[in-house]
Amino acid sequence: MVETAPWLVVGLGNPGREYARNRHNVGFMVADLLAGRLAVRLSRHRRAAAESAEGRLGLGGPKLVLAKPLTYMNLSGGPVAALAKFYKVPVEQIVTVHDELDIDYGRLRVKQGGGEGGHNGLRSMSRSLGSKEYLRVRFGIGRPPGRQDPADYVLSDFSTTERKELDFLVDRAADLVEAVVVRGLEWAQNAYHST
């Protein structure tokens, strides 16, 4: 049996306890949940500035490499490119999970390629990978209220009201990642974009 390339699933966020519950760290939350589902533990990778773990989706299922870059958000691309090279993952099999200001809180979207929408983590990934054709699971956080600076908003914790649904939404985002890997982009879009 020929082993095909694994999927690289990257949760974007900032390292450090002070950022752990920020809106900008929702990608880390999803990566941690997926690690729990696969019964693997994220640990420092020897060749990239990232925590990573390898596992399979079900018995004999697709191989996943889960990753959380340990650089700050704006420099996420370097570790992602290093992991993609190390595991020989084609850009079309890289799935990144990130916060999205232009989608209402609680909504999930997935797409392949496109612009970065001002998201510095995505901009860094596109630059380091030399491509924008990776998959993006976009976790809606909505726009900041009033005149709050978007940079301050993404680096603030979810509100009390938002936290009531957060665990459910992180779980659903993990489901969406699995759907993309197992069933494909089109199926996942049809299943998740209607809600």
Order of alpha helices (4+ residues) and beta strands (2+ residues): beta-alpha-beta-beta-beta-alpha-beta-beta-alpha-beta-alpha-alpha-alpha
